[in-house]
Amino acid sequence: MPRCSFCKKNYEFPRGLSLILNDGNILYFCSSKCKKNQLKLKRDNKKVNWIRKDKSLDVPLEEDRKRA
């Protein structure tokens, strides 16, 4: 499971984007929203309010369990 480079959220493999830079670094993004915020808008992920700031990001919340 890749982890988003911007919001640090784990996501399933067929979703999201993988961007390989010229220097060989690989950036993984779970959505185009994360990609635009990091690359185009140059935002800091610590200052964005919509990112979940839980210590346990790997454990899904109860809301996420209900959707699945």
Residue, then its C-alpha position, 0 to 999 in steps of 0.5 A: m500500500p502506498r502512502c500519500s506524500f502530502c496527507k500521509k494517508n494509506y490508499e489502495f494501489p489501483r487508485g491515486l498517482s505515482l509521480i517519478l521526478n528527474d532525480g529519481n524520487i517517487l511521489y505518491f498522491c492519493s488524489s488530485k487534491c493532494k497533488k495540486n496542493q503540494l506541486k502547484l500551490k506549494r502548500d505545507n501539509k502541516k498548515v492545511n486543516w483538512i488533513r487528519k492529524d491523528k497519530s495513528l493514521d494507519v487505523p481507519l476511523e469508525e466512519d471509514r469502517k461503516r462505509a466499507 
